[in-house]
Amino acid sequence: MKTLKTPLAAALMVAFLAAGAFAASEQDIDSAFSGIKFGETDDANASFDKQVLPITAGPLKIGGFIRANYAYKSWAKDYEHGGELALDTIGVNVNLQGTDPIIGSFQYRYYRTHHADPGHFYHFLHHGWLGYKFDDTKQIQFGVHQVPFGIQPYASHNWFFQLPYYVGLEDDYDLGVKWIQDMGNTNLKLAYYYGDEGSYYGDSRDSSRYSYDVVENDTPEGANTERNQVNMRLAQTLDHGDGDKTELGLSLQYSQLHNNETGGDGDHYAIGTHLDGYYGKWNAKLEAIRYGYDAENPAGVSDDYVVMGAYDFPYQVAADGTMLVAGVSRDLDVNFGPIKTVTVYNDYSVLLKDKSDYNDSHQNVLGMSFSVGRFFTMVDLAMGKNQPWLDSSWTDGLSAASDDKGWHTRFNVNIGYYF
């Protein structure tokens, strides 16, 4: 097993707790630290990744989640006798409350694999940041936080996200500083990232992390790392009345790509446009992304792909491509026992690779989600073509996909308990 290259998680947690204590000093300390309290405070089901935080200790809101997952994979022999039900994730959250203008959030996660590598586990920081809230329209955040790019918080409705997630362009987290400002119906986010969020505890050299980044591994192509990234996301909301609205957005991203063998710096760019619309009980998500990597690799090393990694596993990603995303969902009132509402959805995305002899990658997820008390469930029928998580093309599915095996299917049920 390997551990974090720098004690980032520990430093963030110490700073987080210290900031909480400092912020509390501006308030009534006796009442703030009168003891641990329990109570319903947040909706666990606002999204599948938003947690209930019912325990409060002074300025800290503490909570977490545990998720189990059932999977059946059409291409995997290990799953041919009924699939597998197993522990998926354990997470712990700590948020600051009542400490304005100081704000902050921290989450750490533990994962364990089963059929693929029994006994293999890994854990990492999901996010950890402190910030200052100037007023209801302006704030600044420091630490590991979500990169402002594309539809947020997610460009998807399903458990698998969309294809941009697997190339670091959906729900990505890095280490830096972010400015957020609302100007009426216009939202602006500007950010600078010194580097990625780091690799934590796992078996891989550099891939024990939540979101996908260019990482190092033991191949000639795996000597690049992300540095000095800048982001701009501008979104305009059109209010149609009666709660209906459409968000239109533009996102830009640029970073250095440092090669640790040559010492040279290549670069990376991404540009995206999106629409996120809410119309009655319908939601529509549309996105188009263009990206490219220009690495300064040693002579004779391929520049046609980069090595990216997360969840303790690296793989190849085409260096240049275009991504298209389309998703739709609808809330249905069912009143079926404890289930009052079911959200049904279909999300499709494609990666069109520039290199003529690279096979394109596709993903489609048809599914539904619902809640019962503190339990939140997602039932997905996911189909993929040259998608590493949805077929056997792990190493080069998102690059050459040289052994194109066509479409494969994964039936997945994820059940989470949020506390």
C-alpha positions in Angstrom: 0.0 0.0 0.0 1.1 3.6 -0.5 0.2 6.7 1.4 -0.3 10.3 0.6 2.7 12.0 -0.8 2.1 15.0 1.5 0.1 15.2 4.7 -2.6 17.2 2.9 -5.6 15.5 4.4 -4.2 15.9 8.0 -3.3 19.5 7.4 -6.7 20.3 6.0 -8.5 18.7 8.9 -6.4 20.5 11.5 -7.0 23.8 9.7 -10.7 23.0 9.4 -11.1 22.3 13.1 -9.0 25.3 14.1 -11.1 27.6 11.8 -14.2 26.2 13.4 -13.0 27.0 16.9 -11.9 30.4 15.8 -15.2 31.2 14.2 -17.1 30.0 17.3 -15.2 32.5 19.4 -17.1 35.2 17.7 -20.3 33.8 18.9 -21.6 32.6 22.3 -19.1 29.9 23.1 -21.0 28.5 26.1 -24.1 27.8 23.9 -22.1 26.7 20.9 -20.4 24.0 22.8 -23.3 23.0 25.1 -23.0 19.4 23.8 -23.7 17.1 20.9 -27.1 17.5 19.4 -29.2 15.2 17.1 -31.9 16.3 14.7 -33.1 16.3 11.2 -31.5 19.2 9.4 -31.1 18.5 5.7 -32.7 16.5 2.9 -30.6 13.4 2.3 -32.1 13.0 -1.2 -31.5 16.4 -2.7 -28.9 14.5 -4.7 -27.4 11.0 -4.3 -24.2 12.6 -2.9 -25.6 15.2 -0.5 -25.5 13.8 3.0 -27.7 14.3 6.1 -25.6 15.8 8.8 -27.7 15.3 12.0 -25.0 15.5 14.7 -23.8 18.9 15.8 -20.8 19.7 18.1 -20.3 23.4 18.5 -19.6 24.8 15.0 -19.2 21.3 13.4 -22.0 19.4 11.7 -20.9 15.7 11.5 -22.4 13.0 9.4 -21.7 10.3 6.9 -23.0 7.5 4.8 -22.6 3.8 4.1 -23.5 2.4 0.7 -24.0 -1.1 -0.5 -24.0 -2.1 -4.2 -25.4 -4.9 -6.3 -23.9 -5.4 -9.8 -24.4 -7.8 -12.6 -21.9 -7.4 -15.5 -22.7 -9.1 -18.8 -19.1 -9.4 -19.9 -17.6 -10.7 -16.6 -17.5 -14.5 -15.8 -17.2 -13.8 -12.1 -20.7 -12.3 -12.1 -22.4 -14.9 -14.2 -24.0 -16.7 -11.2 -26.3 -13.9 -10.0 -24.0 -11.0 -9.7 -22.6 -9.6 -6.4 -24.0 -7.6 -3.5 -21.2 -6.0 -1.4 -20.1 -3.0 0.6 -19.5 -0.1 -1.7 -18.5 3.1 0.2 -18.2 4.5 3.7 -17.9 8.3 4.0 -17.5 10.9 6.8 -18.6 14.5 6.5 -17.7 17.5 8.6 -19.3 20.9 7.7 -19.0 24.3 9.5 -22.4 25.8 10.6 -23.2 29.1 12.2 -19.6 30.4 11.7 -20.2 33.0 9.0 -18.2 34.6 7.5 -16.0 31.5 7.9 -17.3 28.6 5.9 -16.0 25.1 5.1 -16.6 21.5 4.2 -14.7 18.2 4.5 -15.4 14.6 3.4 -13.2 11.4 3.4 -14.1 8.1 1.8 -13.3 4.4 2.1 -13.8 1.9 -0.7 -13.3 -1.9 -1.1 -13.3 -4.0 -4.2 -14.4 -7.6 -4.3 -14.5 -9.9 -7.4 -11.8 -8.0 -9.3 -9.3 -8.1 -6.4 -10.7 -9.5 -3.2 -9.4 -7.7 -0.1 -8.3 -4.6 -2.1 -9.2 -1.4 -0.3 -8.3 2.2 -0.7 -9.4 5.6 0.8 -9.0 9.2 0.0 -10.1 12.8 0.6 -13.1 13.7 -1.5 -12.9 17.4 -0.6 -11.7 19.6 2.1 -11.8 23.4 2.0 -12.2 26.6 4.1 -13.6 29.8 2.8 -14.8 33.3 3.5 -18.3 34.5 2.8 -18.3 38.2 2.0 -22.1 38.3 1.7 -24.9 36.2 0.1 -23.4 36.9 -3.4 -19.7 36.5 -3.0 -17.3 33.9 -1.4 -13.8 32.5 -1.7 -12.7 28.9 -1.1 -9.2 27.5 -0.3 -8.3 23.8 -0.5 -9.6 20.8 -2.4 -12.9 21.8 -3.9 -15.0 21.2 -7.0 -13.5 22.5 -10.2 -15.9 25.0 -11.9 -16.5 23.3 -15.3 -19.8 22.3 -17.0 -23.1 21.5 -15.4 -22.8 21.5 -11.6 -23.0 19.8 -9.3 -23.3 17.0 -11.9 -24.0 16.7 -15.6 -25.9 13.4 -14.9 -28.8 11.9 -13.0 -27.4 8.4 -12.6 -24.9 6.6 -10.4 -22.3 6.3 -13.1 -22.2 10.0 -14.0 -21.5 10.7 -17.7 -18.4 10.1 -19.8 -16.9 13.5 -19.0 -16.4 12.3 -15.4 -14.0 9.6 -16.6 -11.7 12.2 -18.3 -11.8 14.7 -15.4 -14.4 17.0 -16.8 -17.4 16.3 -14.5 -17.3 16.5 -10.7 -13.6 17.0 -10.6 -11.7 18.2 -7.5 -8.3 19.9 -7.3 -6.2 21.9 -4.8 -6.4 25.6 -5.2 -8.5 28.8 -4.7 -11.9 29.6 -6.1 -13.9 32.8 -6.3 -17.7 32.6 -6.6 -20.0 35.5 -7.4 -23.7 35.9 -8.1 -24.8 38.9 -10.2 -28.5 38.6 -10.4 -29.2 35.7 -12.7 -25.5 35.5 -13.7 -23.1 33.3 -11.8 -19.3 33.6 -12.2 -16.7 31.2 -10.9 -12.9 31.8 -11.3 -10.3 29.4 -10.0 -6.6 28.7 -9.9 -5.3 25.2 -9.0 -1.7 24.6 -8.0 -2.2 20.9 -8.7 -4.5 18.0 -8.4 -6.0 16.7 -5.1 -3.2 14.2 -4.6 -3.1 10.5 -4.2 -3.9 8.9 -0.9 -3.9 5.3 0.4 -4.0 2.4 -2.1 -2.0 0.0 -4.2 -1.4 2.3 -7.2 1.4 4.7 -7.7 -0.7 7.8 -8.1 -4.4 6.9 -8.6 -5.9 6.6 -5.2 -8.2 9.6 -5.5 -11.9 10.4 -6.2 -11.8 12.4 -9.4 -9.8 11.7 -12.6 -6.6 13.5 -13.3 -3.5 12.9 -15.4 -1.4 10.7 -13.1 2.0 8.9 -13.0 2.4 5.2 -13.5 5.1 2.8 -14.5 4.9 3.3 -18.3 6.8 5.7 -20.5 3.5 7.7 -21.1 2.8 7.9 -17.3 5.3 10.6 -16.4 2.9 13.7 -16.7 1.2 15.6 -13.9 -1.2 18.6 -13.9 0.1 22.0 -12.7 -1.1 25.6 -12.6 -4.6 25.1 -13.9 -7.0 28.1 -14.4 -10.8 27.8 -14.8 -13.6 30.1 -15.7 -17.3 29.2 -15.6 -20.0 31.7 -16.6 -23.6 30.8 -16.3 -26.8 32.7 -17.1 -30.2 31.6 -15.7 -33.3 32.4 -17.7 -36.4 32.5 -15.4 -39.6 31.3 -17.2 -41.9 31.7 -14.2 -43.7 29.1 -12.1 -40.3 27.7 -11.0 -39.3 26.9 -14.6 -35.8 28.0 -15.5 -32.9 27.4 -18.0 -29.2 27.8 -17.2 -26.9 28.4 -20.1 -23.2 28.2 -19.5 -19.7 28.5 -20.9 -16.6 26.9 -19.3 -12.9 27.3 -20.0 -10.0 25.3 -18.6 -6.2 25.5 -19.2 -3.3 23.9 -17.4 0.4 23.0 -17.7 1.2 19.3 -18.2 4.6 18.8 -16.5 6.7 15.8 -17.7 8.8 14.4 -14.9 11.2 12.6 -17.3 12.0 15.4 -19.7 11.4 18.3 -17.3 9.4 20.0 -20.0 5.9 21.5 -19.8 3.1 20.6 -22.3 -0.4 21.9 -21.8 -4.1 20.9 -21.7 -7.2 22.8 -22.6 -11.0 22.2 -22.4 -13.9 24.3 -23.5 -17.5 23.5 -22.8 -21.0 24.8 -23.3 -24.1 23.6 -21.5 -27.8 23.8 -20.9 -29.5 22.7 -17.6 -33.2 23.2 -17.7 -36.0 22.6 -15.2 -39.5 22.6 -16.6 -42.2 21.4 -14.2 -41.2 17.9 -13.2 -38.7 17.6 -16.1 -35.0 18.2 -16.1 -32.9 18.3 -19.3 -29.1 18.4 -19.4 -27.1 19.1 -22.6 -23.4 19.6 -22.9 -20.7 19.8 -25.5 -17.0 19.7 -24.6 -13.8 20.0 -26.7 -10.5 19.0 -25.0 -6.9 18.4 -25.9 -3.6 17.3 -24.2 -0.2 18.2 -25.7 2.4 16.4 -23.6 6.2 16.9 -23.7 7.0 13.2 -23.7 10.5 11.8 -24.3 11.3 10.9 -27.9 9.6 7.8 -29.1 6.8 8.0 -26.5 3.3 8.3 -27.8 1.5 11.6 -27.6 -1.8 10.1 -28.8 -3.0 9.4 -25.2 -2.4 10.4 -21.6 -2.6 8.3 -18.5 -5.4 9.2 -16.1 -6.4 7.6 -12.9 -8.9 7.5 -10.0 -10.3 4.8 -7.6 -6.7 3.3 -7.3 -6.6 2.3 -11.1 -5.0 4.2 -14.0 -5.9 3.9 -17.7 -5.4 5.6 -21.1 -7.4 8.5 -22.4 -7.3 9.8 -26.0 -5.3 13.0 -26.1 -7.8 14.9 -28.2 -11.5 14.5 -28.5 -15.0 15.9 -28.5 -17.7 14.9 -25.9 -21.4 15.2 -26.3 -23.8 14.8 -23.4 -27.6 14.5 -23.2 -29.8 13.6 -20.2 -33.4 13.9 -19.2 -35.3 13.0 -16.1 -38.8 13.3 -14.8 -40.3 13.1 -11.2 -43.2 10.8 -10.9 -45.7 10.9 -8.0 -46.3 7.3 -7.1 -47.3 7.2 -3.4 -46.3 3.5 -3.2 -46.1 2.8 0.5 -43.2 4.8 1.9 -42.1 5.8 -1.6 -43.8 9.0 -2.6 -41.7 10.1 -5.6 -39.6 8.2 -8.2 -37.3 10.0 -10.6 -36.8 8.2 -13.9 -34.0 9.2 -16.3 -31.9 8.4 -19.3 -28.4 9.8 -19.7 -26.3 9.3 -22.9 -22.8 10.5 -23.7 -20.2 9.9 -26.4 -16.4 10.5 -26.7 -15.5 11.2 -30.3 -11.7 10.7 -30.6 -9.7 12.7 -33.1 -7.3 10.0 -34.0 -8.7 8.2 -37.0 -7.9 4.6 -35.9 -9.2 5.1 -32.4 -12.7 3.7 -31.8 -15.2 6.1 -30.1 -16.6 5.4 -26.6 -20.3 5.4 -25.8 -22.3 5.2 -22.6 -26.1 5.1 -21.9 -27.8 4.7 -18.5 -31.5 4.1 -18.1 -32.6 4.2 -14.5 -34.6 5.5 -11.6 -34.0 6.8 -8.0 -36.1 7.1 -4.9 -35.9 7.6 -1.2 -37.3 5.9 1.9 -36.5 7.8 5.0 -32.7 8.0 5.3 -32.2 5.4 2.5 -31.6 6.5 -1.0 -31.6 4.0 -3.9 -30.5 4.2 -7.5 -31.4 1.4 -10.0 -29.4 1.6 -13.3 -29.3 -0.3 -16.5 -25.9 0.9 -17.9 -24.7 0.1 -21.3 -21.2 0.9 -22.6 -19.1 0.6 -25.7 -15.3 1.1 -25.1 -16.1 2.3 -21.6 -13.6 0.9 -19.1 -16.2 0.6 -16.3 -18.8 -1.0 -18.5 -16.9 -3.6 -20.5 -13.5 -5.4 -20.5 -11.6 -2.7 -22.4 -9.9 -1.4 -19.2 -6.5 -0.2 -20.3 -7.3 1.4 -23.7 -11.1 1.7 -23.8 -11.0 5.5 -23.7 -8.0 5.7 -26.1 -7.5 3.3 -29.0 -10.1 0.7 -27.9 -8.2 -1.6 -30.3 -10.3 -4.6 -29.4 -13.8 -3.1 -29.9 -16.1 -5.7 -28.4 -19.3 -3.7 -29.0 -21.9 -2.9 -26.4 -22.0 -4.5 -22.9 -24.5 -4.1 -20.1 -24.2 -3.7 -16.3 -27.3 -3.8 -14.1 -26.5 -1.9 -10.9 -28.4 -1.1 -7.7 -26.8 1.2 -5.2 -28.5 1.6 -1.7 -27.2 4.3 0.6 -28.0 5.0 4.3 -27.2 8.7 5.2 -26.7 9.7 8.8 
